[in-house]
Amino acid sequence: MHPKVLGTLTIGQAPRPDVTPIIDRYVPAAVRRIHRGVLDGLADAEIDARFSAEPEEPVLVTRLGDGRVVELSRRRMRHAVAAALGALEAEGCGVILLLCTGSFAGLACGKAWLVEPDRVIPGMVAGLVERRLLGIIVPLASQIRSESGKWRSLPTPPIFASASPYSLDTEAEVLRVGTELKARGAAALLLDCIGFAERHRAALQPLDLPIILSNAVAAKAVAELLGG
């Protein structure tokens, strides 16, 4: 294991061309990257058999290598994520970034630094917004309930809206729900999915609000560990 080897793990398929440019912006170029995905090499039928969600259970959304979007059971994904983290550590990664803002209980690595966005982002955001009202944009309406627990640290309960980072008209949809959140009193907006990218932040600029991009926050945290 070497601290100057960064592993990234998406719950979909690697590489993630929508996310890696943000990582490359902040992480020093000298750091070697190993990109892996929980669904790497799996056919559609196997993905469905192993990770499809039951009705009403919490789901996560991600993308496959060909750009298609899939919804997965958070419960069934957790054990596969843990196994994939172990494999990345065995490959020599000193820091591993989980490319998912969903909450997983009990993940750990033996020696590598594991960076879980759902543990980094809420505390940082709470310190930034203090008692101001935060508007949070998630990919799926069902995640407004299933992922809300991680925001208990906010002094003022946030408000939510959903817009997919993967739809054909994603920028227009993000701007539409961002406008709604501002009208409801949001003083800042958080794009709470690794799939949201700089183009989504740019789409929200007309609102003249602070826009927090989850994958940029995670990438900056990783860069600090790696001497960026």
N, C-alpha and C positions, 0 to 999 in steps of 0.2 A: 504493500500500500504506500502511495506517495501523495502528499498533500497537494502537489501541483498537477494532479490528474483529476479532472472534473467529470463526474458521471451525471447524466440527466436521464430521468425515467418518466416517460409519458405513459398514461394509462391506455393510450391508443397505440399507434405504430410510429416508429422512428425512421428517419429524422422528421422533425417538425419544422418545415420551412417558414411557418408563420411565427415561430417562437425563437429559433436559433439566432436570427439577426439581432434580437434584443440582448440575448446572452453575449453574443460576440461584441456588442457595443461596449459592455461594461467589464467583462472578464478579460484579463490580460491575454494577449495573443500567445504568449509563451506557454500558457496552460493547455495541456493536451485534453481534448474532449472525447468522451465515449458516450454516444447517444443510443439509448435502448428504449424499447416499448414493450409493455406487457403483452400486447397483441401481435408482436412481430412474428411473421411466418404462419399465422393462423388463418385458415379459410373461414368464410362467412358462417358456414354451418357450425364449425367448432366454436367460434365466438358466441354465437347464439346459444349453443348448448351449455357452455361454461359460464357465461356472464349475463344472460338476459335477466331482466328484473321481473319480479312478481308484481302483481297489481298493488298499488299504494306504497310500495317500499321505496326508500330514497334511491335516486338514480344520479349518475354522472354522465356527462356528455363529452365526447372526444371525436377525433378524426382519424381515419385510416390513411394509409400511405397514398391512396389514389384520391384523397380529398373527401371521400364520403364520410358522413357523420353517423355515429352510433351512440345509442344510450345504453348504459351498463348498470348493473346492480352494484351499488357501493359495498354492500355486504359481501357479495361474492368476489368482488375485485380485491378486497383487502388482503387475503392470503396470497394471491398472485403478486400483488405489489411487494409484500414482504419477501417473497422468494426472489423476485427480480432485484431487489435491493441487495440481497446477499450475493447474487451473481455479479453485480457491479463491483461490490467490495472485493470479491475474489479476483476481479480483473485488475485491481490495483488502484481503484478510485479513493482518493483521500477526502473528497467532498462530493456529496451526491445531492442533487437538486431534484425534488419531486415536481414534475410539471403538471400539477393539479392543485386547484385551490379547495377541493373537497376535503372533508374531515375524515381521517382514518385514526382509529384508536390503537395505541400500543405499538406503533412502528418504531424500530430501532435498528442501529447498525452496531457491529462489534467495536470497530475502531474509527471508521470513517465518520466525518461530520455529516449528519443528515439534516438538510434544510427542507422543512415542510412549510409551504406558503401559508397554510391555515394557522400555523403557530406564530409566524413572523408578522404577517400583515395586520391582523386585528389590533395587536398592541401598538404597533407603529401608528396606525390610522387613529386609534383612540387618543394617542398623544398629540396628533396633529389637529384633529377637529375639536377636541375638548368637548364643550357642551353644544357646539353647533350641530345642526341637523345634517346627517349624512344620507345621501341617496345612493343606493347600491343597485347595480344592474347585474343580474345573473342570467345565464343562458336559458333556463327553463322555469316556467311559473311554479312548478312543483318544488323547486329548490328554495323558493322564498320561505317555505316552512322547514324543509329538511336541513337547510344549512344555516338557519337563523341563530342557532345556539352559540356559534363561535363569536357573535357580536355582543355578548353580554357585558363585555368590558367597556362598551360605549356608555358614557353618562346619559346621553339622550338616545332612546331607541331609534334605530335608523328606519328609513322607509325604502321600499323595494319596487323594482319593476323588472320585467324580463325581456331580453332581446338576444337572439342567437348571434354569436360571432361568425357563424358559418353559413348563414343564409345568403342568397344571391343579392338581396338589397340590404345587407347588414348595416352599412353606414347610415342609410336613411332611417332604418328601424331604431338604431341606437340613438340617433338625434331625436327621433319622435319621443321615445320613452324618457330620454334625458330632459327634454323640454317639459314633459309632464312632471317629473320629479322636481325640477326647479319651480314650477308653478305651485307645487305642494309645499315649498319652503326649503328645499335642500340647499345648503350652503356650499357643498362640495359633492362630487360624484366619484364613486369607486367602480371600476370595471372588474367584476369579481369572477374572472375566468382566465385561465392561462391562454385561451384562444383569442382573447381581445388583444389587438396590436396597435401600433402607433397610428394606423389609419383610422381606428375607431376614436382614439383620443383627438385626432385632428378633426373628425366629424363633429365633435362636441365643442370645439373652440368657439363657435358663435354664441354659446350660452354664457361666456365670460365667467366661468366658475373654475375652481381648481379641479382638475381631472387626475385621479390616481389610477395608474395602470398596474394591475397586480403582478404581471410578469416582469415589469421593470423594477418594482420593489424587490422581488425575489432575486433578480439578477444582480442588483446592487448589493444585497446582503451577501450573496455568494462571492462577489468581487472583493468585499472586505475580508472574507476568510482567506482569499487567495492572493491578497496583497495588491488588489487593484486600486 
